[in-house]
Amino acid sequence: MEREVTLTMTEHPPRSSTSRSSRRQKPIGLVTVTAFFVFTVYAINLFYMHVHVANLNLHNLDSDVFAPSQRLPPTHSGQSVKDRRFFNDRDVSNSEMNKLKNIGRDEEKDDKIKVESTPADEKQQHNPLTSSKSHWDSSKSAVLGLATGYPRNVYEGFVGSLRATGFAGHIILAIAKDAPSDVVSYLMEQNVTMKYVEKAEKCTYNGTIGEKGKPIDMQKSGEWKCPKDYPDYKITWARFLYYRDWLNDCPSCTDGVILTDVRDAFFQRDPFVNAMDRNQVHPLMVFEESPETDTEHWLTDWPVSACRKHKLGKSPMLCSGSVMGSREGILDYIDIMEEEFKYWMERENCRIDNRGDDQSIHNYLYYTNRFKNAVSIPHRQGPIHVVGYQAARIFENATKEAENAGVGTSEIFIHDNNWKEWLPRKYGLINTNTGLIVNEDGTPSAQVHQVDRFGPLISKWENEMRKQGWPYNKDKESIGSSA
């Protein structure tokens, strides 16, 4: 919640006519007039001194808290990494999830401060799907991700699928300094710009943990790590600052930009060409998750309520792991995210031990209109398809079916070795002739995110795609869903 200064005017009851006439009947002496004059001059001087001090305080508040941050200089590459697996995705285990939900409930019980919500008419519009600008040069666009410590097959899924679409632009990825030689050689072959992120010896960010909110020493925690360049930031926040560094270090990255998770994503079309085909070229695009997930979910509700004393209400959940826009739009987005990171770091009630609170902040800033020129793209209607919730439900049901049938989960839907039809037609999620995941209009989703939620259901199809070099990614035809 932004700080506000409220000037309150107090109404006094009207004086009675009797009191006014009584005062008029009393003679006013010279001493009384003189005293009144002196007091009035003193009061006026005192008032202007107070206003001057108040203005100084407001100036400091604006410049310290809400002024746009400066662009940071490029980060030097070539740094060593002692632990190349210190960054992983923001997945939260079931035990962690239950613990975090309990913390949220405890904080809400103890919190006596009135929580404000965003009125519906003040929220940003969700579906302005046209843009005044209609062109990005894909070859001058960039895809950025932070993922260290993965085997070659992970990079083959992410990078290989993207290059197979014909994308010839920049791919900038953080990898481990001691990454295996087969990973390095593969990324070099694919013309990937490699960056190195070094783990901080001492992490200066400290959050809270446990039902009683006891402080946690981040240096001793197995959950949290911080990078050497930004030891005040946990890595899930610091990655955005690295993205800014890398963009500033890439003068030829002039057009579209995607900030994305790596391990659980692949591509089926060039996302920048796809955005142009859909007339979705905007300075900043955020992407809605499944309609079954909204901002009343604990991941956004209790962190924002605890920190900002603000209720987001029931709005579409936006994924912070896939963000798209123009170069300037993305740089503005990162600056605003950084401002909010600083706000959360400086306040004890905001220092939450949660790997996913970058998504809490991402949603809070969008729904309170802090992002500039942001457009929310509805689920399955844009170049990025966040499939997580539906995929998890399908996998859950498939697991039960497999148990009842006495077969492995990975085999429950594939018959006669027809790996292209790896999901039943009833779900309407794939083209059964190719296995590609599709949007609502039946065309292939350019990027699919959170594909790991399918579990082993997607493994055979994905392995075949990697082996064959993603053969269906360059098909220019509008492929309808076989349902």
N, C-alpha and C positions, 0 to 999 in steps of 0.2 A: 504494500500500500504506500503510495507516495505521501511524503510529509506535506501537510497543509497548514497554512496560517489562517485562522478564522478571526475576523473582527466582529465582535458581538455588540449590538446596540441594545441598551437596556431602556425599556419604556418606563417612564415615571408616571404615576397617576396625576391627573390634572389637579392643580391647586383649586381649592374652593374660592368662590367670590368673597366669602366672609374673610378669609385669611388675607387676600390681596387688599381689601379695603382697610383692614386693620393695620397693615403695614404702611399704607398710604397716609393714614392719620397720624403716624409717629413722625416727629421731625427727624431729619437726617443731618447730623452734625458734620463739621469739616473734618474732624479726626476719623469719623467713620468712612467718609468718601475717600480720604487719603489711604487708609488701610486697605480698602477694597481695591483701589488702583494698584497698589504695590503687590497685593496677593495675585491679582489678575496677570500682571507682567511676569511674575515668578512662575505661575502655572503654565503660561504659554511657553516660556523657555524650557521648562521641564518636559513639556509635551514634545517639543521638537527634538530635544536630546534623546528621548525615548524612541521616537521614530527613526532617527539616524542610526542608533544602535541596532534596532530591529532590522533595518535595511542591510547593515553590514552582516548580520547573522544570516539573513536570507541569501545574500551573495555567496557567503562561504558554503552554505548548504547546497546551492545549485552547482557551484563549481566543484565541490568535493564529491558529490553523490551522483548527480545526473548529467554532468557535462560529458559530451562524447569523448571516448578515450582516444589516445593517440595511436596511430598505426605503429606497430612494433617493427624493429629492424629484423631482417631475415635471420633465422636460426642457422648457425654453422652446422653443416653436416659432417659426417665422418667421425661421430663420437662413439665411444665404446659402450657396450651394454654388458653389465655383469650378469644380469638375469634376463635372458632374451624372452622369457615367457611372462614378464611381470605385467603386461597388459593383456587382458582377455575381454570378451564381450560382457555386457551388463546383465547377463542372465542371473537370476536369483533363485536359489534352491527353495524347495517347499518349506523347510524348517526356517530358513531366513525370512521367507515371506510371512509365515505365521508370527514370527517374532516381531517383524516390522509392523504388522497390522496391530498387534497388541500394544506396541509403543504408541501408535497413532491414537488408539482408543484411550490409553492412559492420559496422553497429553490433552485430548479433547475434554476428558472429565475434569482435569485440573485447570483448564483454561477458562477464566472468567471474563476475558475480554470479548466484546461483541465482535462477531465475525461478519464481514460484509461480503456481499455477492455481486457479481457483475450483472447488471440489468440486461435483458435480452436485446434492447435497442441500442446498447453501447458496445455489444460484441461485434467483431469484424464480420463482414459478409462472408458466407461460406462458399459461394459458388459463382464468382465472377469469372467465367471460363474463357473470356476473350481478352485480348491484349492489344494495345496500340502498336507494340513492336512485334513483328512476325518472323524475325529471322535470327538464328544463331548459326555461326560457322562452326560445325562440329569439330573441324580440325584445329580450331583455336579454343576449344572448350577443354574442361579438365574434370577428372574424377579423383577425389582425394579420400584416403582411408588410413586408419591407424590399426595395424594388426601385426604383432610380432610373435615369433615362436611357432608358427604353423608349418606343417609339412607342405611339400610341393603341390599335392593334389588340391589343397585349399586355394592356392594362388591360381592353379589351372582352372578351377571352377569360376573364380571371380574375373581374373584377367583374361583367361582364354575365351570365356563366353563373351566378354565385352569386345575383344579384338575380332571375334568371329562375326560380329554384327557389321563390320566394316569401319568401326570407330577408329580414326587415325589421330585423335587428339591426345592430350596429356593424361597419363595415369601416374599419380604421385602417391606412393605408399610408404609408410614406416615399416621397416623390417628390423630384425635383430642384427646387431653388428657381427655376431658370430653365426649368422644364418647358414645352413648347409649349402655347400657349393652348388648342388643341383637346383636349389631355390634361386640363388643369385644368378646362375647362368640362364635359367628360364626367364627370369624377369628382365635380364639384359636383352635376351632374344626378342622379348615382347615390347622393348623400348619403354620400360617403366622407369620412372625417376625414383630412386630409392633414397629414403631418409632414415636416419638412425636416431633413436630416442634412448637416452641413458637414464637408468634408474638413479634417483637421488639417494645419497648415503643417509641423509636425515630428512624425513618428511615433516614439514612444518605445519601441514594441515591436520587438525584434530577434530574428529566428529564426536558423536555420542552413541552409546550402545546400551542395550539392556533395558529392562522394564522400568528401572529407576533412573534412567538417563545418565548413568555413570560415564565419565569421560573415558575415551579409549586412546591409548598411545598408538598412533598410526605406525610408528616405527616397529612396534612389536606385533602388529596385526597381520594375519595372513591374508586378510581380505583387501586391504588398501595399499596402494603404492602411489608414489608421486615421482614425476620426472625431474631430472637434475635442473633443467632450464626453468621449471616452474614448480619449485618445491612447496609453494603455498597452495597448490591446486592438486586435488586428487586427479588421477589420469583421465577419468571420464569427463572432467571439466577441461583439463589442460589440452586435450586433443583439439578443441576448438581454437585455442591460441596457436597451436602448431599449424592448423589449417591456414590461419591468417599469415603466419610466417612464410609458409610455402607459397601461397598465392603472391605475396609481395616479392618473393624470390623468383617469380615466373612472369616476367613482363609479357610473354607471348600467350599467357592464359587470359585472353581478353573477352571471351564470350560467355557461354554457359558454364556453370560450376555445379557439381554434385558433391556433397559431403555425406559419406555413407559408411555403415558397418561393412565388414569384408567377409568374415567367416560364414555368415548365414545369408549371403546374397549372391545372385548371379543375374546375367543379362540375357535377353532374347531378341532385343532390337537396340539400335543406337538410340539412347534416351533423348538426345538433343534433337535428332531428326524427328523422333516420335513426338516430342513436345511441339515442334513446329507443325507437324501434320495435324495435331489436335488443337492448334491455335492456342497453346498454353505456354507462351513465352512471357514470363513475368519477372520482375526484379527479385521476388522471393516467393517460393512455393513451399508450403508445408502440406503434409499428406495425412489424410485421415486413416485410422485403422478401421477394423471391422465395426459395423454399427452396433454390434453387441457389446462393445467396449466404449465407455464414455468417461468423462472427467470426474465422475463420482467414484471411480475406481480408487482404491487406496493409494496407488502409485502417484496420483496427482492430488487427490483430495486432502489427505492428512499432512503431507509436507507443506503444501501451500497454505493450508489453514494454520498450521503450527508456526510458520515463519511470517507469512504476510497477513494473517488474520483475515483471510479472504476465501470465499466460497466460489469456486468456478461454476458450480451447478452442473446440469446435465447437458454437456456439449460433446461433440465428437472428439475422441482421443486422437491427438496428433503425435506422430512418431518422430522423435529427435534423432533417430539413427539414419534417416533418409531425408535430406533437405536439398532443394534445388533452386537455382536462380542465376541472375547475372553476376558477373564479378563484383561490381559495386554493391549490388543487393546483398550478396553473401558477406562481403566485408562489413557492411552496416549491421547485418544480423549478428555476426561474431562480436562486434563492439558492444551491442546491446546485451548479448548473453554475458559478456565479461563484466559489464556494469552490475548485472544482477548477481553473478557469482560473488563479486566483492561484497555486495550487500549481505548475502547469506553467510559469507565467511566471518563477517564482523559481528554477528549476533549469535549468541549461544543457542537460542531457540531455533536457529536456522541451520546449525551445523549437524546435519542429520546423517546417520550412518547407513546410507542407502546408495547402492551402486547405480540406481536408475533415476536419481533426482535431477539429472540434466533434463530428463523428459518432463518432470514436474515444472521446472523453470521454463522450458520451451513452451508448454501449454499456458502457463500463467502469463507470460509476456505476450503471446498471441491474443489471448482472450481479454487482456486489458489494453489492447491497442498500442503496445509499445513498439512493435516491429513496424518498419516503414514499408509501405506498398506491398504488404503480404497478402497472399491469396491461398486459401485452403482448398485443396483438391479432394473432392469426395472419393470415397473408397472405390477402387477398381475403375476409376474414370480418368486416370492420368498416366504419365510415363513411369511412375513408381507404384507398385502394388505391394502393400504390406499385408501379407497373407497369414500372419501369425495366429490370430485367435481361431479362425476357421480351420486352419491346418491342425492346431492342437486338438480341437474337438473331433475332427475326422480321425486323427491318430488314436485318440482315446476310445472311440467307438470301434475302430478296427482292431485294437488290442483285445477288446472283449469278444468280438466275433472270432478272432484267431484262437483265443482260449477255448471257446465253445466248439470250434471246429477241429481243434487239436493240431493246428498248423502254425508255422512261424508268421509273425506279423507282416514281414516283408513279402510273403507269398499270398496273403489273403485276397488281394484284388487282381493279381496277375494270373491269367489263364493261358494255357498253350504257349507259354513263353512270349506272349504279346506284351512286351515291356512298355510299348508306347501307350497302352491303355492302363496306366498304373493307378488310375482312380476310376471309380464307377461313374457312369454318365449322370447319375442322379444328382451329383454335386454340381455339375455344370461348370467346373473349374478348369478343365483341360480340353484341348483339341485331341480327340482320340486317334487321329491320323498321325500326329506328331508327338503327342505328350506335352506340348507347350502349355504353360499356364496362361489363361486368357483373362482379359478385362470383361466388363459386363457386356460390351458390344461384340464380344467374340474374337477380337483381335489380340494377338500376343501382347502380354504385359512387357514393357521394355525392360524394366528391372523388377525382379521379384525378391522381396526382403522377408526375412524370418522363415526361410524355407526349412530350417532345421526342425521346426515344429511338426513337420510331417513325420519325423523319425525315420525309420527304415523303409517306410512306404515309398519314398522317392529315390531311394538309393540306387536301385537297378537302372532306372531311367537316367539318373544323373551320371552314373558311371559310364553308361553307353554314350551319352552326349560328350563327355570328356574324351573318351576313346576315339570317337568319330570326328572330333573337332567342332562340335555344336553345328551340325549340318543344316539345321532349319533356321538359323539365326539371320540369314541374309535373304530369306524369302520375302519379297516385297508385296506379295498378295495379302489381302485381308482375309485371314484364315478364321472361319467361323467355328464356333464350338459345336462339337458333335454331342448333343445331349439327348 
